[in-house]
């Protein structure tokens, strides 16, 4: 279930206030691969418990937030710093 476009127009990153956009399928695949490998942690210091169905990414590509059942989880502690994807390759 995709995030509603009208909702996306008003949402922003709670940390940087940057605009958010849906993650490309290739990025979502990489995030889920790293989650499966236990190679990433959230900004709250926890390993995500399950693969992400969808994600929203800041336009600058620094942070990603999970979307569960079509609901964006815009909590800093739930976000992934995307720099981890390259650092743990």
GUTORMAR-112021 format. One record per residue: residue in three letters; y, x, z of N, C-alpha, C in turn. Coordinates in Angstrom, 2 decimals. Atoms other than C-alpha are relative to their C-alpha. Layout:
% residues N
REC  aa     n_v     n_u     n_w    ca_v    ca_u    ca_w     c_v     c_u     c_w
REC ALA       Y       X       Z       Y       X       Z       Y       X       Z
...
This chain:
% residues 89
REC  aa     n_v     n_u     n_w    ca_v    ca_u    ca_w     c_v     c_u     c_w
REC UNK   -1.18    0.85    0.00    0.00    0.00    0.00    1.24    0.89    0.00
REC UNK   -1.17   -0.84    0.14    3.17    1.70   -1.20    1.18   -0.52    0.83
REC UNK   -1.20    0.36   -0.74    6.40    1.74    0.76    0.95   -0.73   -0.94
REC UNK   -0.92    0.81    0.78    8.81   -0.89   -0.50    1.22    0.83   -0.43
REC UNK   -1.13   -0.76    0.55   11.53    0.61   -2.76    1.32   -0.31    0.72
REC UNK   -1.25    0.36   -0.70   14.31   -1.31   -0.99    0.05    0.65    1.38
REC UNK    0.07   -0.67   -1.29   13.14    0.08    2.34    0.30    1.48   -0.16
REC UNK   -0.24   -1.42    0.25   13.12    3.59    0.89    1.48    0.31   -0.19
REC UNK   -1.43   -0.21    0.24   16.77    3.18   -0.09    0.80    0.15    1.29
REC UNK   -0.75   -0.07   -1.26   17.82    2.82    3.55   -0.59    0.98    1.02
REC UNK    0.62   -0.94   -0.93   15.39    5.20    5.27    0.51    1.41   -0.22
REC UNK   -0.31   -1.42    0.11   16.22    8.80    6.02   -0.79    0.74    1.07
REC UNK    0.70   -0.85   -0.96   14.65   11.68    7.89    0.74   -0.04    1.33
REC UNK   -0.66    0.06   -1.30   15.35   11.29   11.62    0.44    1.38    0.51
REC UNK   -0.34   -1.36   -0.43   15.61   15.09   11.98    1.19    0.54   -0.78
REC UNK   -1.02   -0.61    0.86   17.73   16.18    9.00    0.94   -1.02   -0.64
REC UNK   -0.73    1.10    0.63   19.04   12.80    7.79   -0.03    0.07   -1.52
REC UNK    0.17   -0.09    1.45   17.92   13.75    4.27   -0.70   -1.26   -0.51
REC UNK    0.68    1.13    0.63   16.77   11.07    1.86   -1.49    0.30   -0.09
REC UNK    1.45   -0.12    0.07   13.05   10.42    1.68   -0.50   -0.56   -1.32
REC UNK    0.64    0.50    1.21   10.79    9.92   -1.31   -1.51    0.07    0.19
REC UNK    1.46   -0.04   -0.12    7.08    9.24   -1.76   -0.51    1.38   -0.41
REC UNK    0.61   -1.28    0.34    4.95   12.38   -1.80   -0.79   -0.13   -1.29
REC UNK    0.82   -0.04    1.21    3.42   13.30   -5.12   -1.47    0.06    0.41
REC UNK    1.43    0.01   -0.34   -0.34   12.84   -5.22   -0.54    1.42    0.21
REC UNK    0.46   -1.38   -0.18   -0.81   16.62   -5.56    0.39    0.53    1.38
REC UNK   -0.42   -0.43   -1.34    1.19   17.24   -2.37   -0.82   -0.70    1.07
REC UNK    0.81    0.74   -0.96   -0.68   14.51   -0.51   -1.41    0.58    0.07
REC UNK    1.33   -0.62    0.04   -3.96   16.08   -1.63    0.02    1.32    0.79
REC UNK   -0.10   -1.28   -0.72   -2.80   19.50   -0.30    0.14   -0.23    1.50
REC UNK   -0.14    0.33   -1.43   -1.70   17.97    3.01   -1.35   -0.39    0.59
REC UNK    1.29    0.46   -0.52   -5.07   16.26    3.44   -1.04    1.11    0.02
REC UNK    0.91   -1.15   -0.01   -6.96   19.42    2.51    0.27    0.86    1.23
REC UNK   -0.36   -0.81   -1.17   -5.06   21.35    5.19   -0.33   -0.71    1.31
REC UNK    0.39    0.76   -1.19   -5.63   18.54    7.71   -1.50    0.15    0.22
REC UNK    1.46   -0.13   -0.10   -9.37   18.68    6.96   -0.40    1.38    0.50
REC UNK    0.30   -1.38   -0.40   -9.34   22.47    7.45    0.52    0.33    1.40
REC UNK   -0.60   -0.27   -1.31   -7.41   22.16   10.72    1.08    1.06   -0.08
REC UNK   -0.96   -1.08    0.26   -4.74   24.42    9.21    1.45   -0.39    0.19
REC UNK   -1.38    0.44   -0.23   -1.63   22.36   10.06    0.11   -0.74    1.32
REC UNK   -0.31    0.78   -1.19   -0.01   20.89   13.12    1.31   -0.75   -0.23
REC UNK   -1.24    0.77    0.08    2.69   18.29   13.52    1.10    0.74    0.75
REC UNK   -1.12   -0.59   -0.75    6.12   19.15   14.88   -0.19   -0.22    1.50
REC UNK    0.33    0.23   -1.41    4.74   17.79   18.16   -1.09    0.94    0.50
REC UNK    1.01   -0.99   -0.40    2.12   20.58   18.17   -1.43   -0.48   -0.06
REC UNK    1.35    0.57    0.07   -0.89   18.35   17.49   -0.56    0.10   -1.41
REC UNK    0.67    0.07    1.31   -3.42   18.50   14.67   -0.14   -1.48   -0.37
REC UNK    0.20    1.40    0.41   -3.37   15.26   12.67   -1.47   -0.38    0.12
REC UNK    1.37    0.44   -0.26   -6.47   13.23   13.54   -0.75   -0.45   -1.24
REC UNK    0.64    0.55    1.20   -7.13   11.78   10.09    0.85    0.31   -1.22
REC UNK   -0.78   -0.20    1.23   -6.12   12.24    6.47    1.10   -1.06   -0.12
REC UNK   -1.12    0.91    0.21   -2.86   10.62    5.44   -0.27   -0.85   -1.23
REC UNK    0.13    0.92    1.13   -3.02    7.55    3.19    1.12    0.22   -1.01
REC UNK   -1.21   -0.22    0.77    0.51    8.16    1.95    0.91    0.87    0.84
REC UNK   -0.98   -0.79   -0.74    3.47   10.31    2.91    1.37   -0.18   -0.62
REC UNK   -1.38   -0.09    0.47    7.23   10.38    2.65    0.47    1.42    0.26
REC UNK   -0.44   -1.38   -0.06    8.86   13.73    2.01    1.52    0.03   -0.11
REC UNK   -1.44   -0.17    0.15   12.44   14.84    2.50    0.28    0.58   -1.38
REC UNK   -0.34   -0.47    1.35   14.20   15.54   -0.79    0.05    1.51   -0.09
REC UNK   -0.03   -1.46    0.02   14.57   19.19    0.22   -1.39    0.61    0.13
REC UNK    1.38   -0.47   -0.06   10.77   19.42    0.60   -0.38    0.73    1.27
REC UNK    0.30   -0.71   -1.24   10.82   20.65    4.18   -0.93   -0.75    0.93
REC UNK    0.78    0.80   -0.95    9.25   17.77    6.12   -0.71   -1.14   -0.71
REC UNK    0.74    1.16    0.50    6.65   15.09    5.46   -0.37   -0.87    1.19
REC UNK    0.34    0.98   -1.03    5.98   11.93    7.44   -1.15   -0.86   -0.51
REC UNK    1.10    0.85    0.45    2.77    9.88    7.34    0.44   -1.45   -0.19
REC UNK   -0.17    1.44    0.20    2.67    6.31    6.08   -1.36   -0.61    0.28
REC UNK    1.27    0.64   -0.37   -0.01    4.16    7.69    0.10   -1.49   -0.26
REC UNK    0.02    1.42    0.36   -0.84    0.73    6.26    1.35   -0.46   -0.53
REC UNK   -1.28    0.33    0.60    2.44    0.81    4.36    1.20    0.16    0.92
REC UNK   -1.08   -0.15   -0.98    4.50    1.60    7.48    0.31    1.48    0.19
REC UNK   -0.38   -1.40   -0.21    6.42    4.90    7.53    0.08    0.30    1.50
REC UNK   -0.04   -0.44   -1.40    5.93    6.74   10.83    1.05    1.10    0.10
REC UNK   -1.12   -0.94    0.02    9.34    8.37   11.14    0.32    0.51    1.40
REC UNK   -0.15   -0.62   -1.31    8.85   10.15   14.44   -0.09    1.51   -0.18
REC UNK    0.00   -1.45    0.16    9.68   13.85   14.67   -1.34    0.62    0.38
REC UNK    1.27   -0.57   -0.45    6.47   14.57   16.57   -1.15   -0.24   -0.97
REC UNK    1.04    0.32    0.98    4.42   13.06   13.69    0.19    0.76   -1.32
REC UNK   -0.32   -0.67    1.26    6.10   15.09   10.92   -0.73    1.32   -0.13
REC UNK    0.53   -1.33    0.32    4.60   18.11    9.22    1.12    0.81   -0.64
REC UNK   -0.88   -0.93    0.67    6.72   21.10    8.32   -0.79    0.53   -1.19
REC UNK    0.78   -0.31    1.21    5.63   21.68    4.72   -0.15    1.48   -0.26
REC UNK    0.17   -1.44    0.14    6.12   25.43    4.94   -1.37    0.48    0.46
REC UNK    1.35   -0.34   -0.48    2.75   25.47    6.73   -1.02    0.00   -1.14
REC UNK    0.97    0.10    1.09    1.01   24.57    3.48   -0.12    1.32   -0.73
REC UNK    0.02   -1.29    0.68    1.98   27.87    1.86   -0.46    1.10    0.94
REC UNK    0.30   -1.06   -0.98    1.67   29.95    5.03   -1.49    0.10    0.29
REC UNK    1.42    0.00   -0.35   -1.97   28.95    5.52   -0.92   -0.02   -1.23
REC UNK    0.83    0.06    1.22   -3.18   29.21    1.91   -1.11    1.01    0.02
